[in-house]
Each structure stands twice: as structure tokens, then as C-alpha cells.
């Protein structure tokens, strides 16, 4: 079988965190700036770098890189401190574990993530729900890399190609996510985009964004494999 690279979004694609992350974002903002957050950006499908930049700008604070990096650290520490709350209020989305396991059985297929989370929080979130074993985090694209999701997809493809020596491109790369941002980021790099309507975006939203295929959920493992691999 042709080598494949599957790049998963995390929030509302593989897991839900029960809204605790909004509290963590607010607390991190207060810790880093000494001010209460007055403008909460729309968190859906966006990168932490982008969200932090918007929140700081709206507050009249210059979003320099040093401050943004402090924010990344505060977010990670906040997430770790709220681990029990996230596990209690969050969940693995139906079919996510089975889909990861099924892809792991496909010869010459690598799984990683393209996520708006910074790398440390991406790993922490998935480790809370036992979903780290089948994912190569070293070759992912993260919200600490850049503000644009398209750039994160490009970086993940480049990292995987270099690490595995396989030259991933085109329909050999499959991005799976729940928002139009995931779809647009994939197509900006000329790779396949599978939408999963398990978040706030509807099937129609994902179709309108240009998804190559849209699934209602990950429950039907065979359907997920067919959508991603054309088998």
C-alpha cells in the first residue's frame, strides 16, 4: 500500500474537554498580563498563537513573541493543574480510539496531529484520555509554530517527510478535523481533507469549506478508513 500520513485535529475531533480550557485561557491571560480578559476570541479551530495575539491586541497589549511564549507556558501549566477537572468533564469522542487503532494497522501509515494547541498541551490532552500511543508527536504541526493552520499542515508534512524519508504529498496526506479551518488548511497545501461534524461546525459548513468527504462522527471505523484511504 502507498505510504500515507494522517494528521488529526484534537479538540472536538478526537476529544472534548468540557469547556475547562476556557477557564484555563482566562487564568493564563491574567497570570501573564496581570489583567482580566475582556475579549474572549472564538476558540473553534484556531491556533493558540492566533488566539493569544487577538486577545492581547483587543486588550491594547502589544503581542510580542516573548509575551506569547510566556502565554504558551502558562497554558500548559494551567492544563496540567486542571487535569482531574478535564478528565471528569471531558471525554474521548465516540469511535476516536477505534479509528486510531485501525489506522495503526495500515501498513506504511503514520499518524500525527495538526492542532491549534501548543505541542505540550496537545500531548497532555491526549495523554489524559489514553490516546498517545499511536501518534508520532515529533512530526506534528502545533499552535506554537505559527498562527496559520495552513502553515501547521505544511510543517507537519515537511517534518514527517524528513523523519520517514517518504516525500508525503497530495492524496497521500489526509487531514481529519471538525472545522472549516482544518479543511482550508489542508487544501492550501494540496492534501486531502476529511471533515467530521462532531464540533460546532455542521456538515453543511464542512461541505461549503470544500471537504473531500464529511462524516457525521468517527463511530463507523470502516467508513472512516474508506473516507481517508479510499478503500
Order of alpha helices (4+ residues) and beta strands (2+ residues): beta-beta-alpha-alpha-alpha-alpha-beta-alpha-beta-alpha-alpha-beta-alpha-beta-alpha-beta-alpha
